[in-house]
Amino acid sequence: MTLLTTVFAAIICTIIWYKNAPQNDMKVGILCWMFWGASLMWLVDAIFEYAELQAEYFTPEPADMLNDFYLGLSVVALGLVIWLVILLIKDPKGVVRTTLFRKKP
């Protein structure tokens, strides 16, 4: 489930990035790299787990599937938080800078 969750997040992010490809205002490319990297990590993990469990790999317990799904969601959430921090630090549209240095009447 972790692999599926991160792959779906990576695909959705890539579609959004491709749709807005000439403009890179929101730094979505960074988010794509994080999600595709996580997907690759979970793919390697799945390969090694299959090598260990063989046919038992395809019959997980429902509790294990739910735990894996929560782990996948937390990886996606952490990726979004990191992307948001990068976006706020780089401030491509200058919104944070304008808000912080605005003179109050």
N, CA, C and O atoms as a GROMACS GRO file, in nm:
protein
  420
    1MET      N    1   0.081  -0.120   0.000
    1MET     CA    2   0.000   0.000   0.000
    1MET      C    3   0.086   0.127   0.000
    1MET      O    4   0.047   0.229  -0.056
    2THR      N    5   0.202   0.120   0.063
    2THR     CA    6   0.288   0.238   0.062
    2THR      C    7   0.333   0.270  -0.079
    2THR      O    8   0.338   0.386  -0.119
    3LEU      N    9   0.366   0.165  -0.154
    3LEU     CA   10   0.409   0.185  -0.293
    3LEU      C   11   0.297   0.245  -0.376
    3LEU      O   12   0.319   0.340  -0.450
    4LEU      N   13   0.177   0.191  -0.363
    4LEU     CA   14   0.064   0.243  -0.441
    4LEU      C   15   0.033   0.388  -0.403
    4LEU      O   16   0.005   0.470  -0.491
    5THR      N   17   0.036   0.419  -0.276
    5THR     CA   18   0.006   0.555  -0.230
    5THR      C   19   0.104   0.656  -0.287
    5THR      O   20   0.064   0.761  -0.337
    6THR      N   21   0.232   0.624  -0.279
    6THR     CA   22   0.332   0.720  -0.328
    6THR      C   23   0.334   0.726  -0.481
    6THR      O   24   0.362   0.831  -0.537
    7VAL      N   25   0.306   0.614  -0.548
    7VAL     CA   26   0.301   0.617  -0.695
    7VAL      C   27   0.185   0.703  -0.742
    7VAL      O   28   0.200   0.782  -0.835
    8PHE      N   29   0.068   0.689  -0.678
    8PHE     CA   30  -0.046   0.774  -0.715
    8PHE      C   31  -0.017   0.921  -0.689
    8PHE      O   32  -0.052   1.007  -0.770
    9ALA      N   33   0.048   0.950  -0.576
    9ALA     CA   34   0.085   1.089  -0.548
    9ALA      C   35   0.185   1.140  -0.651
    9ALA      O   36   0.175   1.255  -0.694
   10ALA      N   37   0.280   1.057  -0.691
   10ALA     CA   38   0.379   1.097  -0.790
   10ALA      C   39   0.314   1.121  -0.927
   10ALA      O   40   0.350   1.215  -0.997
   11ILE      N   41   0.220   1.036  -0.964
   11ILE     CA   42   0.153   1.051  -1.093
   11ILE      C   43   0.069   1.179  -1.095
   11ILE      O   44   0.074   1.254  -1.192
   12ILE      N   45  -0.006   1.203  -0.990
   12ILE     CA   46  -0.088   1.325  -0.982
   12ILE      C   47   0.000   1.448  -0.985
   12ILE      O   48  -0.030   1.546  -1.054
   13CYS      N   49   0.108   1.445  -0.909
   13CYS     CA   50   0.202   1.558  -0.906
   13CYS      C   51   0.266   1.581  -1.042
   13CYS      O   52   0.283   1.695  -1.084
   14THR      N   53   0.302   1.473  -1.111
   14THR     CA   54   0.363   1.486  -1.242
   14THR      C   55   0.266   1.544  -1.344
   14THR      O   56   0.305   1.625  -1.428
   15ILE      N   57   0.140   1.505  -1.336
   15ILE     CA   58   0.039   1.562  -1.426
   15ILE      C   59   0.024   1.711  -1.401
   15ILE      O   60   0.017   1.790  -1.496
   16ILE      N   61   0.020   1.750  -1.275
   16ILE     CA   62   0.011   1.894  -1.242
   16ILE      C   63   0.135   1.968  -1.291
   16ILE      O   64   0.124   2.078  -1.346
   17TRP      N   65   0.252   1.908  -1.273
   17TRP     CA   66   0.376   1.971  -1.319
   17TRP      C   67   0.376   1.985  -1.471
   17TRP      O   68   0.413   2.090  -1.524
   18TYR      N   69   0.334   1.879  -1.541
   18TYR     CA   70   0.336   1.882  -1.687
   18TYR      C   71   0.236   1.982  -1.743
   18TYR      O   72   0.262   2.047  -1.844
   19LYS      N   73   0.123   1.995  -1.676
   19LYS     CA   74   0.022   2.090  -1.722
   19LYS      C   75   0.074   2.234  -1.714
   19LYS      O   76   0.040   2.317  -1.798
   20ASN      N   77   0.155   2.262  -1.614
   20ASN     CA   78   0.210   2.397  -1.594
   20ASN      C   79   0.359   2.402  -1.624
   20ASN      O   80   0.432   2.481  -1.564
   21ALA      N   81   0.407   2.318  -1.716
   21ALA     CA   82   0.550   2.298  -1.739
   21ALA      C   83   0.630   2.425  -1.772
   21ALA      O   84   0.737   2.442  -1.715
   22PRO      N   85   0.585   2.513  -1.858
   22PRO     CA   86   0.670   2.628  -1.886
   22PRO      C   87   0.691   2.718  -1.764
   22PRO      O   88   0.796   2.780  -1.749
   23GLN      N   89   0.591   2.725  -1.678
   23GLN     CA   90   0.603   2.806  -1.557
   23GLN      C   91   0.643   2.716  -1.442
   23GLN      O   92   0.589   2.606  -1.426
   24ASN      N   93   0.735   2.762  -1.361
   24ASN     CA   94   0.779   2.683  -1.246
   24ASN      C   95   0.763   2.766  -1.119
   24ASN      O   96   0.847   2.761  -1.030
   25ASP      N   97   0.654   2.842  -1.112
   25ASP     CA   98   0.634   2.931  -0.998
   25ASP      C   99   0.618   2.856  -0.867
   25ASP      O  100   0.673   2.897  -0.764
   26MET      N  101   0.545   2.748  -0.869
   26MET     CA  102   0.514   2.677  -0.745
   26MET      C  103   0.614   2.567  -0.710
   26MET      O  104   0.595   2.496  -0.612
   27LYS      N  105   0.719   2.552  -0.786
   27LYS     CA  106   0.824   2.453  -0.760
   27LYS      C  107   0.768   2.311  -0.747
   27LYS      O  108   0.810   2.235  -0.659
   28VAL      N  109   0.673   2.276  -0.833
   28VAL     CA  110   0.611   2.143  -0.827
   28VAL      C  111   0.710   2.035  -0.868
   28VAL      O  112   0.693   1.919  -0.829
   29GLY      N  113   0.811   2.070  -0.944
   29GLY     CA  114   0.912   1.972  -0.984
   29GLY      C  115   0.982   1.911  -0.864
   29GLY      O  116   1.016   1.792  -0.866
   30ILE      N  117   1.005   1.990  -0.760
   30ILE     CA  118   1.067   1.939  -0.638
   30ILE      C  119   0.977   1.833  -0.574
   30ILE      O  120   1.025   1.730  -0.528
   31LEU      N  121   0.848   1.861  -0.572
   31LEU     CA  122   0.753   1.767  -0.516
   31LEU      C  123   0.750   1.637  -0.597
   31LEU      O  124   0.740   1.528  -0.540
   32CYS      N  125   0.758   1.649  -0.729
   32CYS     CA  126   0.762   1.530  -0.815
   32CYS      C  127   0.884   1.444  -0.784
   32CYS      O  128   0.873   1.322  -0.772
   33TRP      N  129   0.999   1.507  -0.771
   33TRP     CA  130   1.121   1.432  -0.740
   33TRP      C  131   1.109   1.360  -0.607
   33TRP      O  132   1.152   1.246  -0.594
   34MET      N  133   1.051   1.426  -0.507
   34MET     CA  134   1.035   1.361  -0.375
   34MET      C  135   0.943   1.240  -0.384
   34MET      O  136   0.973   1.134  -0.329
   35PHE      N  137   0.829   1.255  -0.454
   35PHE     CA  138   0.735   1.144  -0.462
   35PHE      C  139   0.788   1.030  -0.547
   35PHE      O  140   0.769   0.914  -0.513
   36TRP      N  141   0.856   1.062  -0.658
   36TRP     CA  142   0.913   0.954  -0.739
   36TRP      C  143   1.027   0.885  -0.665
   36TRP      O  144   1.046   0.764  -0.679
   37GLY      N  145   1.103   0.960  -0.587
   37GLY     CA  146   1.208   0.898  -0.505
   37GLY      C  147   1.151   0.805  -0.399
   37GLY      O  148   1.203   0.696  -0.376
   38ALA      N  149   1.042   0.850  -0.335
   38ALA     CA  150   0.976   0.764  -0.236
   38ALA      C  151   0.919   0.639  -0.304
   38ALA      O  152   0.924   0.530  -0.247
   39SER      N  153   0.864   0.655  -0.423
   39SER     CA  154   0.809   0.540  -0.496
   39SER      C  155   0.919   0.440  -0.530
   39SER      O  156   0.900   0.319  -0.519
   40LEU      N  157   1.033   0.490  -0.571
   40LEU     CA  158   1.146   0.401  -0.600
   40LEU      C  159   1.192   0.329  -0.474
   40LEU      O  160   1.224   0.210  -0.478
   41MET      N  161   1.196   0.400  -0.362
   41MET     CA  162   1.236   0.339  -0.236
   41MET      C  163   1.140   0.227  -0.198
   41MET      O  164   1.183   0.119  -0.158
   42TRP      N  165   1.007   0.252  -0.211
   42TRP     CA  166   0.910   0.149  -0.176
   42TRP      C  167   0.913   0.033  -0.275
   42TRP      O  168   0.884  -0.081  -0.238
   43LEU      N  169   0.948   0.060  -0.400
   43LEU     CA  170   0.960  -0.049  -0.498
   43LEU      C  171   1.074  -0.143  -0.460
   43LEU      O  172   1.058  -0.265  -0.464
   44VAL      N  173   1.188  -0.088  -0.423
   44VAL     CA  174   1.301  -0.170  -0.379
   44VAL      C  175   1.263  -0.248  -0.254
   44VAL      O  176   1.298  -0.365  -0.240
   45ASP      N  177   1.192  -0.183  -0.163
   45ASP     CA  178   1.146  -0.251  -0.041
   45ASP      C  179   1.053  -0.367  -0.076
   45ASP      O  180   1.063  -0.475  -0.017
   46ALA      N  181   0.962  -0.345  -0.172
   46ALA     CA  182   0.869  -0.451  -0.213
   46ALA      C  183   0.944  -0.569  -0.277
   46ALA      O  184   0.908  -0.684  -0.255
   47ILE      N  185   1.046  -0.539  -0.355
   47ILE     CA  186   1.124  -0.646  -0.419
   47ILE      C  187   1.194  -0.731  -0.314
   47ILE      O  188   1.193  -0.854  -0.322
   48PHE      N  189   1.255  -0.666  -0.215
   48PHE     CA  190   1.325  -0.742  -0.111
   48PHE      C  191   1.227  -0.816  -0.021
   48PHE      O  192   1.256  -0.927   0.025
   49GLU      N  193   1.111  -0.757   0.004
   49GLU     CA  194   1.011  -0.826   0.085
   49GLU      C  195   0.955  -0.947   0.010
   49GLU      O  196   0.930  -1.051   0.071
   50TYR      N  197   0.935  -0.934  -0.120
   50TYR     CA  198   0.890  -1.048  -0.200
   50TYR      C  199   0.995  -1.159  -0.200
   50TYR      O  200   0.961  -1.277  -0.193
   51ALA      N  201   1.122  -1.121  -0.210
   51ALA     CA  202   1.228  -1.222  -0.209
   51ALA      C  203   1.230  -1.298  -0.076
   51ALA      O  204   1.267  -1.415  -0.071
   52GLU      N  205   1.189  -1.231   0.030
   52GLU     CA  206   1.188  -1.295   0.161
   52GLU      C  207   1.063  -1.380   0.184
   52GLU      O  208   1.072  -1.491   0.236
   53LEU      N  209   0.946  -1.327   0.145
   53LEU     CA  210   0.819  -1.394   0.177
   53LEU      C  211   0.765  -1.485   0.066
   53LEU      O  212   0.682  -1.572   0.093
   54GLN      N  213   0.811  -1.466  -0.056
   54GLN     CA  214   0.762  -1.539  -0.174
   54GLN      C  215   0.612  -1.520  -0.192
   54GLN      O  216   0.566  -1.406  -0.195
   55ALA      N  217   0.534  -1.628  -0.204
   55ALA     CA  218   0.391  -1.619  -0.236
   55ALA      C  219   0.311  -1.555  -0.122
   55ALA      O  220   0.205  -1.498  -0.146
   56GLU      N  221   0.360  -1.564  -0.002
   56GLU     CA  222   0.292  -1.503   0.114
   56GLU      C  223   0.285  -1.350   0.102
   56GLU      O  224   0.203  -1.286   0.167
   57TYR      N  225   0.370  -1.294   0.020
   57TYR     CA  226   0.373  -1.150  -0.002
   57TYR      C  227   0.240  -1.098  -0.056
   57TYR      O  228   0.199  -0.986  -0.027
   58PHE      N  229   0.171  -1.180  -0.136
   58PHE     CA  230   0.049  -1.138  -0.202
   58PHE      C  231  -0.077  -1.159  -0.118
   58PHE      O  232  -0.187  -1.130  -0.164
   59THR      N  233  -0.063  -1.208   0.004
   59THR     CA  234  -0.178  -1.228   0.092
   59THR      C  235  -0.154  -1.159   0.227
   59THR      O  236  -0.142  -1.227   0.330
   60PRO      N  237  -0.145  -1.027   0.227
   60PRO     CA  238  -0.120  -0.959   0.354
   60PRO      C  239  -0.246  -0.955   0.441
   60PRO      O  240  -0.358  -0.966   0.392
   61GLU      N  241  -0.225  -0.940   0.569
   61GLU     CA  242  -0.336  -0.925   0.664
   61GLU      C  243  -0.397  -0.786   0.646
   61GLU      O  244  -0.326  -0.691   0.613
   62PRO      N  245  -0.527  -0.774   0.668
   62PRO     CA  246  -0.591  -0.642   0.656
   62PRO      C  247  -0.528  -0.536   0.748
   62PRO      O  248  -0.517  -0.419   0.709
   63ALA      N  249  -0.489  -0.575   0.867
   63ALA     CA  250  -0.427  -0.480   0.960
   63ALA      C  251  -0.293  -0.431   0.904
   63ALA      O  252  -0.259  -0.314   0.917
   64ASP      N  253  -0.218  -0.521   0.841
   64ASP     CA  254  -0.091  -0.482   0.780
   64ASP      C  255  -0.113  -0.386   0.664
   64ASP      O  256  -0.038  -0.291   0.645
   65MET      N  257  -0.217  -0.413   0.585
   65MET     CA  258  -0.248  -0.325   0.473
   65MET      C  259  -0.287  -0.186   0.522
   65MET      O  260  -0.247  -0.085   0.462
   66LEU      N  261  -0.365  -0.180   0.628
   66LEU     CA  262  -0.406  -0.051   0.683
   66LEU      C  263  -0.287   0.025   0.738
   66LEU      O  264  -0.276   0.146   0.719
   67ASN      N  265  -0.198  -0.044   0.807
   67ASN     CA  266  -0.076   0.020   0.860
   67ASN      C  267   0.011   0.072   0.746
   67ASN      O  268   0.065   0.182   0.755
   68ASP      N  269   0.024  -0.007   0.640
   68ASP     CA  270   0.103   0.037   0.525
   68ASP      C  271   0.039   0.158   0.457
   68ASP      O  272   0.109   0.248   0.411
   69PHE      N  273  -0.094   0.159   0.450
   69PHE     CA  274  -0.163   0.273   0.390
   69PHE      C  275  -0.140   0.400   0.472
   69PHE      O  276  -0.115   0.506   0.417
   70TYR      N  277  -0.149   0.388   0.606
   70TYR     CA  278  -0.121   0.504   0.692
   70TYR      C  279   0.023   0.551   0.677
   70TYR      O  280   0.049   0.671   0.677
   71LEU      N  281   0.115   0.458   0.663
   71LEU     CA  282   0.255   0.495   0.642
   71LEU      C  283   0.272   0.568   0.510
   71LEU      O  284   0.345   0.667   0.502
   72GLY      N  285   0.205   0.519   0.405
   72GLY     CA  286   0.212   0.585   0.275
   72GLY      C  287   0.153   0.725   0.280
   72GLY      O  288   0.209   0.818   0.222
   73LEU      N  289   0.040   0.741   0.350
   73LEU     CA  290  -0.019   0.874   0.365
   73LEU      C  291   0.071   0.968   0.444
   73LEU      O  292   0.080   1.087   0.412
   74SER      N  293   0.138   0.916   0.546
   74SER     CA  294   0.227   1.002   0.623
   74SER      C  295   0.350   1.041   0.542
   74SER      O  296   0.404   1.150   0.561
   75VAL      N  297   0.397   0.953   0.454
   75VAL     CA  298   0.508   0.989   0.366
   75VAL      C  299   0.466   1.100   0.269
   75VAL      O  300   0.541   1.194   0.245
   76VAL      N  301   0.345   1.087   0.214
   76VAL     CA  302   0.293   1.191   0.123
   76VAL      C  303   0.275   1.323   0.199
   76VAL      O  304   0.310   1.429   0.147
   77ALA      N  305   0.222   1.316   0.321
   77ALA     CA  306   0.204   1.438   0.401
   77ALA      C  307   0.338   1.502   0.434
   77ALA      O  308   0.351   1.625   0.428
   78LEU      N  309   0.438   1.422   0.469
   78LEU     CA  310   0.570   1.477   0.499
   78LEU      C  311   0.630   1.541   0.374
   78LEU      O  312   0.693   1.647   0.384
   79GLY      N  313   0.613   1.479   0.259
   79GLY     CA  314   0.662   1.538   0.135
   79GLY      C  315   0.596   1.672   0.107
   79GLY      O  316   0.661   1.767   0.063
   80LEU      N  317   0.465   1.680   0.132
   80LEU     CA  318   0.394   1.807   0.112
   80LEU      C  319   0.440   1.914   0.210
   80LEU      O  320   0.451   2.031   0.172
   81VAL      N  321   0.468   1.876   0.333
   81VAL     CA  322   0.519   1.972   0.432
   81VAL      C  323   0.656   2.024   0.390
   81VAL      O  324   0.682   2.144   0.398
   82ILE      N  325   0.743   1.934   0.348
   82ILE     CA  326   0.877   1.976   0.303
   82ILE      C  327   0.865   2.069   0.183
   82ILE      O  328   0.935   2.170   0.176
   83TRP      N  329   0.778   2.035   0.088
   83TRP     CA  330   0.757   2.120  -0.030
   83TRP      C  331   0.705   2.257   0.011
   83TRP      O  332   0.748   2.358  -0.043
   84LEU      N  333   0.613   2.260   0.107
   84LEU     CA  334   0.558   2.387   0.153
   84LEU      C  335   0.664   2.473   0.219
   84LEU      O  336   0.667   2.594   0.197
   85VAL      N  337   0.751   2.413   0.298
   85VAL     CA  338   0.860   2.488   0.361
   85VAL      C  339   0.954   2.544   0.255
   85VAL      O  340   0.995   2.660   0.262
   86ILE      N  341   0.989   2.462   0.156
   86ILE     CA  342   1.075   2.509   0.047
   86ILE      C  343   1.008   2.623  -0.027
   86ILE      O  344   1.072   2.722  -0.062
   87LEU      N  345   0.878   2.610  -0.052
   87LEU     CA  346   0.804   2.714  -0.122
   87LEU      C  347   0.802   2.843  -0.043
   87LEU      O  348   0.816   2.951  -0.101
   88LEU      N  349   0.783   2.835   0.088
   88LEU     CA  350   0.781   2.956   0.171
   88LEU      C  351   0.919   3.020   0.181
   88LEU      O  352   0.930   3.143   0.188
   89ILE      N  353   1.023   2.939   0.182
   89ILE     CA  354   1.159   2.995   0.190
   89ILE      C  355   1.198   3.061   0.058
   89ILE      O  356   1.251   3.172   0.058
   90LYS      N  357   1.172   2.993  -0.052
   90LYS     CA  358   1.210   3.050  -0.183
   90LYS      C  359   1.119   3.166  -0.221
   90LYS      O  360   1.164   3.260  -0.287
   91ASP      N  361   0.993   3.161  -0.182
   91ASP     CA  362   0.895   3.267  -0.204
   91ASP      C  363   0.898   3.319  -0.348
   91ASP      O  364   0.932   3.435  -0.371
   92PRO      N  365   0.862   3.233  -0.446
   92PRO     CA  366   0.874   3.272  -0.586
   92PRO      C  367   0.785   3.389  -0.628
   92PRO      O  368   0.820   3.462  -0.721
   93LYS      N  369   0.673   3.408  -0.563
   93LYS     CA  370   0.584   3.519  -0.600
   93LYS      C  371   0.601   3.640  -0.509
   93LYS      O  372   0.536   3.742  -0.530
   94GLY      N  373   0.688   3.630  -0.409
   94GLY     CA  374   0.716   3.742  -0.322
   94GLY      C  375   0.606   3.774  -0.221
   94GLY      O  376   0.604   3.883  -0.164
   95VAL      N  377   0.516   3.681  -0.199
   95VAL     CA  378   0.403   3.705  -0.109
   95VAL      C  379   0.448   3.715   0.036
   95VAL      O  380   0.404   3.804   0.109
   96VAL      N  381   0.535   3.626   0.079
   96VAL     CA  382   0.582   3.628   0.217
   96VAL      C  383   0.663   3.754   0.243
   96VAL      O  384   0.646   3.820   0.346
   97ARG      N  385   0.751   3.787   0.151
   97ARG     CA  386   0.834   3.907   0.165
   97ARG      C  387   0.746   4.032   0.174
   97ARG      O  388   0.770   4.118   0.259
   98THR      N  389   0.646   4.042   0.089
   98THR     CA  390   0.557   4.158   0.090
   98THR      C  391   0.479   4.166   0.221
   98THR      O  392   0.462   4.274   0.277
   99THR      N  393   0.434   4.052   0.269
   99THR     CA  394   0.356   4.050   0.393
   99THR      C  395   0.442   4.087   0.513
   99THR      O  396   0.397   4.159   0.602
  100LEU      N  397   0.564   4.039   0.516
  100LEU     CA  398   0.652   4.066   0.631
  100LEU      C  399   0.700   4.211   0.635
  100LEU      O  400   0.712   4.270   0.742
  101PHE      N  401   0.727   4.268   0.520
  101PHE     CA  402   0.785   4.403   0.516
  101PHE      C  403   0.685   4.511   0.481
  101PHE      O  404   0.724   4.622   0.445
  102ARG      N  405   0.556   4.480   0.490
  102ARG     CA  406   0.454   4.579   0.461
  102ARG      C  407   0.449   4.679   0.575
  102ARG      O  408   0.447   4.640   0.692
  103LYS      N  409   0.447   4.806   0.542
  103LYS     CA  410   0.439   4.910   0.644
  103LYS      C  411   0.296   4.922   0.693
  103LYS      O  412   0.202   4.929   0.615
  104LYS      N  413   0.284   4.922   0.823
  104LYS     CA  414   0.151   4.936   0.883
  104LYS      C  415   0.117   5.082   0.903
  104LYS      O  416   0.204   5.159   0.946
  105PRO      N  417  -0.007   5.123   0.874
  105PRO     CA  418  -0.043   5.266   0.888
  105PRO      C  419  -0.054   5.311   1.032
  105PRO      O  420  -0.084   5.428   1.057
   0.00000   0.00000   0.00000
